[in-house]
Amino acid sequence: MTRGNQRELARVKNQKKQQEIQRKKAANDKTSNKGMSLEQRKQRDADLMREKQKKAHGKEESSTS
């Protein structure tokens, strides 16, 4: 019984370790950023943020009218 518990604890520890590695992965290694330079990523993110702000501003205008 003890050995089963050791395996379970080791499995959980390894899973946490893998998640930590995945979290620390460099931005250009992530699948959504493949083949993009830093400038391209910044531009894409800025465009997305502008769209999001436009949408929020549009909702704000329609709710106050």
FITIVEX-513586 format. One record per residue: residue number from 1; residue in one letter; x, y, z of N, C-alpha, C, O in turn. Coordinates in pm, whole numbers, plus 50000, padded with zeros to 5 digits. Example, Ala and Ser with C-alpha at 12.3 -4.5 7.8 and 13.67 -1.06 7.14 Angstrom:
2
{1, 'A', {51319, 49431, 50780}, {51230, 49550, 50780}, {51320, 49670, 50780}, {51424, 49668, 50846}}
{2, 'S', {51285, 49775, 50708}, {51367, 49894, 50714}, {51290, 50003, 50787}, {51341, 50114, 50804}}
This chain:
65
{1, 'M', {50082, 49881, 50000}, {50000, 50000, 50000}, {50087, 50126, 50000}, {50055, 50224, 49932}}
{2, 'T', {50194, 50122, 50074}, {50282, 50238, 50084}, {50342, 50274, 49949}, {50353, 50391, 49913}}
{3, 'R', {50382, 50171, 49875}, {50445, 50196, 49746}, {50349, 50266, 49649}, {50391, 50352, 49571}}
{4, 'G', {50222, 50232, 49653}, {50123, 50298, 49569}, {50113, 50446, 49603}, {50101, 50530, 49514}}
{5, 'N', {50120, 50477, 49731}, {50115, 50616, 49775}, {50240, 50691, 49728}, {50231, 50807, 49688}}
{6, 'Q', {50356, 50625, 49733}, {50479, 50688, 49685}, {50468, 50720, 49536}, {50509, 50828, 49492}}
{7, 'R', {50413, 50628, 49463}, {50397, 50650, 49317}, {50305, 50768, 49292}, {50333, 50853, 49207}}
{8, 'E', {50196, 50773, 49367}, {50100, 50882, 49349}, {50165, 51017, 49384}, {50147, 51114, 49311}}
{9, 'L', {50239, 51022, 49491}, {50308, 51145, 49530}, {50411, 51186, 49427}, {50424, 51304, 49395}}
{10, 'A', {50484, 51090, 49375}, {50585, 51118, 49272}, {50518, 51168, 49144}, {50570, 51257, 49078}}
{11, 'R', {50404, 51109, 49110}, {50331, 51150, 48990}, {50283, 51295, 49005}, {50298, 51375, 48912}}
{12, 'V', {50228, 51328, 49120}, {50180, 51464, 49144}, {50296, 51563, 49142}, {50283, 51672, 49085}}
{13, 'K', {50407, 51528, 49202}, {50524, 51615, 49204}, {50576, 51641, 49063}, {50609, 51754, 49028}}
{14, 'N', {50582, 51535, 48983}, {50628, 51549, 48844}, {50532, 51634, 48762}, {50573, 51713, 48678}}
{15, 'Q', {50403, 51616, 48786}, {50303, 51694, 48714}, {50319, 51843, 48746}, {50311, 51926, 48655}}
{16, 'K', {50340, 51878, 48872}, {50362, 52017, 48909}, {50488, 52072, 48844}, {50490, 52186, 48798}}
{17, 'K', {50592, 51991, 48840}, {50718, 52031, 48778}, {50699, 52060, 48629}, {50751, 52159, 48578}}
{18, 'Q', {50625, 51974, 48561}, {50599, 51992, 48418}, {50517, 52119, 48393}, {50543, 52192, 48298}}
{19, 'Q', {50420, 52145, 48479}, {50340, 52266, 48465}, {50425, 52391, 48485}, {50407, 52491, 48415}}
{20, 'E', {50518, 52386, 48578}, {50608, 52499, 48603}, {50697, 52524, 48482}, {50719, 52638, 48443}}
{21, 'I', {50747, 52417, 48423}, {50831, 52428, 48303}, {50751, 52490, 48189}, {50800, 52578, 48118}}
{22, 'Q', {50627, 52443, 48171}, {50540, 52494, 48065}, {50511, 52643, 48087}, {50508, 52720, 47991}}
{23, 'R', {50490, 52682, 48211}, {50459, 52821, 48244}, {50577, 52913, 48215}, {50559, 53027, 48174}}
{24, 'K', {50697, 52863, 48237}, {50817, 52944, 48218}, {50869, 52942, 48074}, {50969, 53006, 48043}}
{25, 'K', {50802, 52869, 47989}, {50845, 52857, 47849}, {50854, 52995, 47785}, {50768, 53080, 47809}}
{26, 'A', {50952, 53017, 47706}, {50972, 53147, 47640}, {50855, 53179, 47548}, {50792, 53089, 47493}}
{27, 'A', {50828, 53305, 47532}, {50712, 53350, 47453}, {50720, 53301, 47308}, {50619, 53263, 47251}}
{28, 'N', {50839, 53302, 47250}, {50848, 53262, 47109}, {50847, 53110, 47092}, {50847, 53062, 46979}}
{29, 'D', {50845, 53033, 47200}, {50834, 52888, 47190}, {50688, 52843, 47192}, {50659, 52728, 47158}}
{30, 'K', {50598, 52931, 47231}, {50457, 52894, 47239}, {50397, 52886, 47099}, {50440, 52958, 47009}}
{31, 'T', {50300, 52799, 47082}, {50245, 52770, 46949}, {50180, 52891, 46884}, {50190, 52906, 46762}}
{32, 'S', {50114, 52977, 46959}, {50048, 53092, 46897}, {50147, 53197, 46849}, {50111, 53286, 46772}}
{33, 'N', {50273, 53187, 46893}, {50374, 53286, 46855}, {50477, 53230, 46758}, {50575, 53299, 46726}}
{34, 'K', {50460, 53110, 46710}, {50558, 53048, 46622}, {50582, 53134, 46499}, {50488, 53176, 46432}}
{35, 'G', {50707, 53158, 46470}, {50745, 53229, 46348}, {50723, 53378, 46352}, {50733, 53444, 46248}}
{36, 'M', {50692, 53434, 46468}, {50669, 53578, 46478}, {50783, 53643, 46556}, {50832, 53588, 46654}}
{37, 'S', {50822, 53760, 46510}, {50925, 53834, 46582}, {50859, 53909, 46699}, {50736, 53914, 46709}}
{38, 'L', {50940, 53964, 46784}, {50889, 54039, 46899}, {50801, 54156, 46852}, {50695, 54181, 46909}}
{39, 'E', {50846, 54227, 46749}, {50770, 54340, 46698}, {50635, 54296, 46643}, {50534, 54363, 46665}}
{40, 'Q', {50635, 54184, 46572}, {50509, 54133, 46517}, {50412, 54095, 46628}, {50292, 54121, 46618}}
{41, 'R', {50463, 54033, 46733}, {50377, 53995, 46846}, {50321, 54119, 46915}, {50203, 54123, 46950}}
{42, 'K', {50408, 54220, 46933}, {50361, 54344, 46996}, {50253, 54410, 46912}, {50153, 54458, 46965}}
{43, 'Q', {50272, 54411, 46781}, {50175, 54473, 46690}, {50042, 54397, 46696}, {49936, 54459, 46702}}
{44, 'R', {50049, 54266, 46694}, {49928, 54183, 46700}, {49854, 54210, 46831}, {49732, 54228, 46831}}
{45, 'D', {49927, 54213, 46941}, {49865, 54235, 47071}, {49804, 54374, 47081}, {49696, 54392, 47138}}
{46, 'A', {49873, 54473, 47025}, {49822, 54610, 47026}, {49693, 54619, 46945}, {49597, 54685, 46987}}
{47, 'D', {49690, 54554, 46829}, {49569, 54554, 46746}, {49452, 54489, 46819}, {49340, 54540, 46817}}
{48, 'L', {49479, 54377, 46885}, {49374, 54308, 46960}, {49322, 54397, 47073}, {49202, 54403, 47099}}
{49, 'M', {49412, 54465, 47140}, {49371, 54552, 47251}, {49289, 54670, 47200}, {49191, 54709, 47265}}
{50, 'R', {49327, 54727, 47085}, {49249, 54837, 47028}, {49107, 54791, 46995}, {49010, 54862, 47023}}
{51, 'E', {49095, 54673, 46936}, {48963, 54618, 46904}, {48880, 54598, 47030}, {48761, 54630, 47034}}
{52, 'K', {48943, 54545, 47132}, {48875, 54521, 47259}, {48827, 54653, 47319}, {48715, 54661, 47370}}
{53, 'Q', {48912, 54755, 47314}, {48875, 54885, 47369}, {48763, 54949, 47289}, {48673, 55012, 47345}}
{54, 'K', {48768, 54934, 47155}, {48663, 54987, 47068}, {48529, 54923, 47103}, {48427, 54992, 47114}}
{55, 'K', {48531, 54793, 47121}, {48410, 54719, 47155}, {48355, 54766, 47290}, {48235, 54790, 47303}}
{56, 'A', {48443, 54780, 47388}, {48401, 54824, 47521}, {48346, 54967, 47514}, {48247, 54998, 47580}}
{57, 'H', {48410, 55051, 47436}, {48365, 55189, 47422}, {48229, 55193, 47353}, {48143, 55274, 47389}}
{58, 'G', {48209, 55108, 47255}, {48081, 55099, 47185}, {47969, 55055, 47278}, {47858, 55109, 47271}}
{59, 'K', {47996, 54961, 47363}, {47896, 54915, 47460}, {47865, 55025, 47560}, {47750, 55044, 47600}}
{60, 'E', {47967, 55098, 47600}, {47951, 55207, 47696}, {47863, 55316, 47637}, {47777, 55370, 47706}}
{61, 'E', {47883, 55348, 47509}, {47804, 55451, 47441}, {47659, 55408, 47429}, {47569, 55489, 47451}}
{62, 'S', {47636, 55281, 47393}, {47499, 55235, 47373}, {47423, 55223, 47504}, {47301, 55240, 47505}}
{63, 'S', {47490, 55195, 47613}, {47423, 55182, 47742}, {47389, 55319, 47802}, {47295, 55329, 47880}}
{64, 'T', {47463, 55422, 47768}, {47435, 55556, 47820}, {47333, 55628, 47735}, {47278, 55729, 47780}}
{65, 'S', {47306, 55582, 47616}, {47208, 55648, 47527}, {47065, 55615, 47564}, {46972, 55662, 47499}}
